[in-house]
């Protein structure tokens, strides 16, 4: 498994792409592929366990708002998981045909997805033991490499800034590349 095999990831659309798959996680290690969902500023992806699961990265164990929504590049998911039926094993919620690299989407960038809007978090989305068990040690090493992190091969974290409906096939569009007060 080599980084150069992931050329399609770098060629993904940079300003306007498409939602390819939506996955809700109703319980630990459970995945539910849906055609439509609601994104909410408090709940994240409605029906997902993000909020009730909490996080070891917060001082009180509550859910981390900077990791409310996880987004993975569809080409990267296909590279690691193969057939689309296996993409949900990665554990992300939105799989998109869109360039989610750090260069294209720095922390603070905002994306319109269907009727909703999300903001890219500075909190990195990293590979874990489960990712390694599902896709192999080489896959974890690749997503954890400097190049893999820059491309966000493991995906990215975001938070909901505007609630709304998101459907498979909806456009994902860059609405703001930089944080407020920072020139694009």
C-alpha positions in Angstrom: 0.0 0.0 0.0 1.7 3.2 -1.2 0.8 6.9 -1.1 1.2 7.2 -4.8 -1.6 4.7 -5.3 -3.9 7.4 -3.7 -3.6 9.8 -6.6 -7.4 10.1 -6.8 -7.5 11.5 -3.3 -5.4 14.5 -4.4 -7.5 14.9 -7.5 -10.8 15.2 -5.6 -12.9 18.4 -6.2 -11.7 21.4 -4.2 -14.7 23.7 -4.1 -17.7 21.6 -4.9 -18.2 17.9 -4.6 -20.8 15.3 -3.7 -22.0 13.3 -0.6 -21.5 9.7 -1.5 -22.5 7.8 1.8 -24.1 8.7 5.1 -23.5 6.5 8.1 -25.2 6.7 11.5 -23.6 4.9 14.5 -26.6 3.8 16.7 -24.3 1.9 19.1 -20.7 0.9 19.5 -19.5 -1.0 16.5 -22.9 -0.7 14.8 -23.4 1.1 11.5 -26.6 2.2 9.8 -26.3 3.4 6.2 -29.0 6.0 5.6 -30.0 8.0 2.5 -30.9 11.2 4.5 -30.1 12.6 7.9 -30.4 15.7 10.0 -27.3 17.6 11.3 -27.9 19.5 14.5 -25.7 22.0 16.4 -26.2 20.1 19.7 -26.7 16.5 18.6 -24.4 16.3 15.6 -25.7 13.7 13.3 -29.2 13.0 14.7 -29.5 9.3 15.9 -25.7 8.9 16.2 -24.1 8.1 19.5 -21.4 10.8 19.3 -23.0 12.8 22.2 -23.8 9.8 24.5 -20.4 8.1 23.9 -18.5 11.1 25.3 -14.8 11.5 24.8 -11.5 10.8 26.7 -10.2 14.1 25.2 -12.5 16.4 27.3 -11.8 17.1 31.0 -15.2 15.8 32.1 -15.6 12.9 29.6 -18.4 14.7 27.7 -18.6 14.6 23.9 -16.0 16.8 22.2 -17.8 19.4 20.1 -14.7 19.6 17.9 -15.3 15.9 16.9 -19.0 16.1 16.4 -19.0 15.1 12.7 -16.4 13.0 11.0 -15.9 13.2 7.2 -13.8 10.9 5.0 -12.8 11.3 1.4 -14.6 8.7 -0.6 -11.5 7.8 -2.7 -9.6 7.1 0.5 -12.4 5.0 1.9 -12.4 3.0 -1.4 -8.7 2.5 -1.2 -8.7 1.2 2.4 -12.1 -0.6 2.4 -12.7 -1.6 -1.2 -16.4 -1.9 -2.0 -18.7 0.8 -0.9 -20.5 -1.7 1.4 -17.3 -1.8 3.5 -16.7 2.0 3.8 -18.8 2.3 7.0 -16.3 0.1 8.8 -14.0 3.1 8.9 -16.4 4.6 11.5 -17.0 8.0 9.8 -20.4 9.6 9.2 -20.0 11.4 5.9 -18.1 10.0 2.9 -17.6 12.7 0.2 -16.1 13.2 -3.2 -14.2 16.3 -2.1 -10.6 17.3 -1.2 -10.5 17.4 2.6 -6.7 17.9 2.8 -5.3 20.4 5.3 -4.1 22.5 2.4 -7.6 22.8 0.9 -9.6 22.9 4.2 -7.6 24.5 7.1 -9.2 24.6 10.5 -12.0 27.1 10.5 -13.0 26.4 6.9 -16.8 26.0 6.4 -18.6 23.7 4.1 -22.3 23.7 3.0 -23.6 20.2 2.8 -27.2 20.0 1.6 -29.1 22.4 3.9 -26.5 22.2 6.7 -23.1 23.8 7.3 -20.1 22.4 9.2 -16.8 24.0 10.3 -13.5 22.1 10.0 -11.9 21.4 13.4 -8.3 21.8 14.4 -8.6 18.5 16.2 -7.0 15.8 14.0 -8.9 12.6 13.2 -6.4 9.9 13.8 -6.3 6.2 13.1 -6.8 3.8 16.0 -6.7 0.1 17.0 -10.1 -0.5 15.3 -9.0 1.1 12.1 -5.8 -1.1 12.1 -7.8 -4.3 12.9 -10.3 -3.6 10.0 -7.9 -2.4 7.3 -4.4 -3.6 8.4 -1.3 -2.2 10.1 0.0 -0.8 6.8 -3.2 1.3 6.4 -2.8 2.7 9.9 0.9 3.5 9.2 -0.1 5.3 6.0 -2.9 7.5 7.5 -0.5 8.3 10.4 2.4 9.4 8.1 3.1 13.1 7.6 1.7 12.8 4.0 -1.3 10.8 5.2 -2.1 13.4 7.9 -1.7 16.3 5.4 -4.2 14.6 3.0 -6.4 13.6 6.0 -6.6 10.1 4.7 -8.2 9.0 8.0 -10.7 11.8 7.6 -11.4 15.0 9.5 -13.4 16.3 12.4 -15.9 19.1 12.2 -18.7 20.7 14.1 -22.2 21.6 12.9 -22.6 25.4 12.6 -26.0 25.3 10.8 -28.6 22.6 11.2 -30.2 21.0 8.2 -31.0 18.0 6.1 -28.2 16.2 4.3 -28.9 13.5 1.6 -26.8 11.2 -0.4 -26.1 13.0 -3.7 -26.2 16.5 -2.1 -23.5 19.0 -3.0 -20.7 19.7 -0.5 -19.4 23.2 -1.2 -16.7 25.3 0.3 -18.4 28.4 1.8 -15.3 29.8 3.6 -11.7 28.6 3.4 -10.3 30.4 6.4 -11.2 31.3 10.0 -13.0 34.6 10.6 -10.6 37.5 10.3 -8.0 35.5 8.2 -7.8 36.4 4.5 -8.5 33.6 2.1 
